[in-house]
């Protein structure tokens, strides 16, 4: 421990992102990136705005982007907050809305950044065990709490929680903020955005990294009634008044407005996911029913860590978590048809020995 560190850093366990290898010619199925490029209209908008205007600060309110998001989701402008990726928005949410005397609740198996934020901001929290089938029981969240956060679909399982179950959690916790992190919602789930008008305690968080293929641009947004949104604005304006640059704003607007391209690419990902699931099941894998752009699979006769290593030897990278309850699963991102076919073929050869 450095003598220059804040004592909080001593026990902090930082988030470990998926590997971004430098080697070429890899089949990279480990970080849930979209296999298809962003909307050509988004690329064109970014190129057009890469000019002398970059000497000027961006709009601190990102009004054009918030208007585009509000149009798309049927909300008002003041119900939308934007930030530098959904991770920044989550960070502001944890600090501004989820730090209270009572504990924050979230599942024991979920996005691994959540406990990191709790450590960074010194937030008391309790893990709520998923059921044996890795689903969430809404009744488990009927207890004293200072807030609730649920990824839906969940990560890394890919399982979705029905909208009725989310509404049960919201109704049972009227005095707590309930955050629904919908990073993967466009690949099969039903968004909770439609519940915002009825529940002032709801905050829904989205990202453009997955279904809009803009992981490299770093754009996320939150939606809710005015009270939680204003809380996020107060944190943002006490931290960084210009979270989104000029190119990110114009690119994100174009991506959201290009609905045809969005529908085309997300449909392709969903189709490939179902085809790959069938292929894995034919090899004897148990595959959880995913509503995300990845699958979570295990083989009853083969160790997941060993399978991951054997795939790497063949130039195929998947994600393996050495964590209780899920250490025998592989999380496999949905790539192109060719990449997923190569994965299934490689696994078939590995299983034959």
LINMOZI-V456475 format. One record per residue. N is the residue number from 1. RES is the residue in three letters. SS is DSSP state (alpha for helix, beta for strand, coil for the rest). Layout:
n={N & N}
res={RES & RES}
ss={SS & SS}
//
This chain:
n={1 & 2 & 3 & 4 & 5 & 6 & 7 & 8 & 9 & 10 & 11 & 12 & 13 & 14 & 15 & 16 & 17 & 18 & 19 & 20 & 21 & 22 & 23 & 24 & 25 & 26 & 27 & 28 & 29 & 30 & 31 & 32 & 33 & 34 & 35 & 36 & 37 & 38 & 39 & 40 & 41 & 42 & 43 & 44 & 45 & 46 & 47 & 48 & 49 & 50 & 51 & 52 & 53 & 54 & 55 & 56 & 57 & 58 & 59 & 60 & 61 & 62 & 63 & 64 & 65 & 66 & 67 & 68 & 69 & 70 & 71 & 72 & 73 & 74 & 75 & 76 & 77 & 78 & 79 & 80 & 81 & 82 & 83 & 84 & 85 & 86 & 87 & 88 & 89 & 90 & 91 & 92 & 93 & 94 & 95 & 96 & 97 & 98 & 99 & 100 & 101 & 102 & 103 & 104 & 105 & 106 & 107 & 108 & 109 & 110 & 111 & 112 & 113 & 114 & 115 & 116 & 117 & 118 & 119 & 120 & 121 & 122 & 123 & 124 & 125 & 126 & 127 & 128 & 129 & 130 & 131 & 132 & 133 & 134 & 135 & 136 & 137 & 138 & 139 & 140 & 141 & 142 & 143 & 144 & 145 & 146 & 147 & 148 & 149 & 150 & 151 & 152 & 153 & 154 & 155 & 156 & 157 & 158 & 159 & 160 & 161 & 162 & 163 & 164 & 165 & 166 & 167 & 168 & 169 & 170 & 171 & 172 & 173 & 174 & 175 & 176 & 177 & 178 & 179 & 180 & 181 & 182 & 183 & 184 & 185 & 186 & 187 & 188 & 189 & 190 & 191 & 192 & 193 & 194 & 195 & 196 & 197 & 198 & 199 & 200 & 201 & 202 & 203 & 204 & 205 & 206 & 207 & 208 & 209 & 210 & 211 & 212 & 213 & 214 & 215 & 216 & 217 & 218 & 219 & 220 & 221 & 222 & 223 & 224 & 225 & 226 & 227 & 228 & 229 & 230 & 231 & 232 & 233 & 234 & 235 & 236 & 237 & 238 & 239 & 240 & 241 & 242 & 243 & 244 & 245 & 246 & 247 & 248 & 249 & 250 & 251 & 252 & 253 & 254 & 255 & 256 & 257 & 258 & 259 & 260 & 261 & 262 & 263 & 264 & 265 & 266 & 267 & 268 & 269 & 270 & 271 & 272 & 273 & 274 & 275 & 276 & 277 & 278 & 279 & 280 & 281 & 282 & 283 & 284 & 285 & 286 & 287 & 288 & 289 & 290 & 291 & 292 & 293 & 294 & 295 & 296 & 297 & 298 & 299 & 300 & 301 & 302 & 303 & 304 & 305 & 306 & 307 & 308 & 309 & 310 & 311 & 312 & 313 & 314 & 315 & 316 & 317 & 318 & 319 & 320 & 321 & 322 & 323 & 324 & 325 & 326 & 327 & 328 & 329 & 330 & 331 & 332 & 333 & 334 & 335 & 336 & 337 & 338 & 339 & 340 & 341 & 342 & 343 & 344 & 345 & 346 & 347 & 348 & 349 & 350 & 351 & 352 & 353}
res={UNK & UNK & UNK & UNK & UNK & UNK & UNK & UNK & UNK & UNK & UNK & UNK & UNK & UNK & UNK & UNK & UNK & UNK & UNK & UNK & UNK & UNK & UNK & UNK & UNK & UNK & UNK & UNK & UNK & UNK & UNK & UNK & UNK & UNK & UNK & UNK & UNK & UNK & UNK & UNK & UNK & UNK & UNK & UNK & UNK & UNK & UNK & UNK & UNK & UNK & UNK & UNK & UNK & UNK & UNK & UNK & UNK & UNK & UNK & UNK & UNK & UNK & UNK & UNK & UNK & UNK & UNK & UNK & UNK & UNK & UNK & UNK & UNK & UNK & UNK & UNK & UNK & UNK & UNK & UNK & UNK & UNK & UNK & UNK & UNK & UNK & UNK & UNK & UNK & UNK & UNK & UNK & UNK & UNK & UNK & UNK & UNK & UNK & UNK & UNK & UNK & UNK & UNK & UNK & UNK & UNK & UNK & UNK & UNK & UNK & UNK & UNK & UNK & UNK & UNK & UNK & UNK & UNK & UNK & UNK & UNK & UNK & UNK & UNK & UNK & UNK & UNK & UNK & UNK & UNK & UNK & UNK & UNK & UNK & UNK & UNK & UNK & UNK & UNK & UNK & UNK & UNK & UNK & UNK & UNK & UNK & UNK & UNK & UNK & UNK & UNK & UNK & UNK & UNK & UNK & UNK & UNK & UNK & UNK & UNK & UNK & UNK & UNK & UNK & UNK & UNK & UNK & UNK & UNK & UNK & UNK & UNK & UNK & UNK & UNK & UNK & UNK & UNK & UNK & UNK & UNK & UNK & UNK & UNK & UNK & UNK & UNK & UNK & UNK & UNK & UNK & UNK & UNK & UNK & UNK & UNK & UNK & UNK & UNK & UNK & UNK & UNK & UNK & UNK & UNK & UNK & UNK & UNK & UNK & UNK & UNK & UNK & UNK & UNK & UNK & UNK & UNK & UNK & UNK & UNK & UNK & UNK & UNK & UNK & UNK & UNK & UNK & UNK & UNK & UNK & UNK & UNK & UNK & UNK & UNK & UNK & UNK & UNK & UNK & UNK & UNK & UNK & UNK & UNK & UNK & UNK & UNK & UNK & UNK & UNK & UNK & UNK & UNK & UNK & UNK & UNK & UNK & UNK & UNK & UNK & UNK & UNK & UNK & UNK & UNK & UNK & UNK & UNK & UNK & UNK & UNK & UNK & UNK & UNK & UNK & UNK & UNK & UNK & UNK & UNK & UNK & UNK & UNK & UNK & UNK & UNK & UNK & UNK & UNK & UNK & UNK & UNK & UNK & UNK & UNK & UNK & UNK & UNK & UNK & UNK & UNK & UNK & UNK & UNK & UNK & UNK & UNK & UNK & UNK & UNK & UNK & UNK & UNK & UNK & UNK & UNK & UNK & UNK & UNK & UNK & UNK & UNK & UNK & UNK & UNK & UNK & UNK & UNK & UNK & UNK & UNK & UNK & UNK & UNK & UNK & UNK & UNK & UNK & UNK & UNK & UNK & UNK & UNK & UNK & UNK & UNK & UNK & UNK & UNK & UNK & UNK & UNK & UNK}
ss={coil & coil & coil & coil & coil & coil & coil & alpha & alpha & alpha & alpha & coil & coil & coil & coil & coil & coil & coil & coil & coil & coil & coil & coil & coil & coil & coil & beta & beta & coil & coil & coil & coil & coil & coil & coil & coil & coil & coil & coil & alpha & alpha & alpha & alpha & alpha & alpha & alpha & alpha & alpha & alpha & coil & coil & alpha & alpha & alpha & alpha & coil & coil & coil & coil & coil & coil & coil & alpha & alpha & alpha & alpha & alpha & alpha & alpha & alpha & alpha & alpha & alpha & coil & coil & coil & alpha & alpha & alpha & beta & beta & beta & beta & coil & alpha & alpha & alpha & alpha & alpha & alpha & alpha & alpha & alpha & alpha & alpha & alpha & alpha & coil & coil & coil & coil & coil & coil & beta & beta & beta & beta & coil & coil & coil & coil & coil & alpha & alpha & alpha & alpha & alpha & alpha & alpha & alpha & alpha & coil & coil & coil & beta & beta & beta & beta & coil & coil & coil & coil & coil & coil & coil & coil & coil & alpha & alpha & alpha & alpha & coil & coil & coil & coil & coil & beta & beta & beta & beta & beta & coil & coil & coil & coil & coil & coil & coil & coil & coil & coil & coil & alpha & alpha & alpha & alpha & alpha & alpha & alpha & alpha & alpha & alpha & coil & coil & coil & coil & coil & beta & beta & beta & beta & coil & coil & coil & alpha & alpha & alpha & coil & coil & coil & coil & alpha & alpha & alpha & alpha & alpha & alpha & alpha & coil & coil & coil & beta & beta & beta & beta & beta & beta & coil & coil & coil & coil & coil & coil & coil & coil & coil & coil & coil & coil & beta & beta & beta & beta & beta & coil & alpha & alpha & alpha & alpha & alpha & alpha & alpha & alpha & alpha & alpha & alpha & coil & coil & coil & coil & coil & coil & coil & coil & coil & alpha & alpha & alpha & alpha & alpha & alpha & alpha & alpha & alpha & alpha & alpha & alpha & coil & alpha & alpha & alpha & alpha & alpha & alpha & alpha & alpha & alpha & alpha & alpha & alpha & alpha & alpha & alpha & alpha & alpha & alpha & alpha & alpha & alpha & alpha & alpha & alpha & coil & coil & beta & beta & beta & coil & coil & coil & coil & coil & coil & beta & beta & beta & beta & beta & beta & coil & coil & beta & coil & alpha & alpha & alpha & alpha & alpha & alpha & alpha & alpha & alpha & alpha & coil & coil & beta & beta & coil & beta & beta & coil & coil & coil & coil & coil & coil & coil & coil & coil & beta & beta & beta & beta & coil & coil & coil & alpha & alpha & alpha & alpha & alpha & alpha & alpha & alpha & alpha & alpha & alpha & alpha & alpha & alpha & alpha & alpha & coil}
//
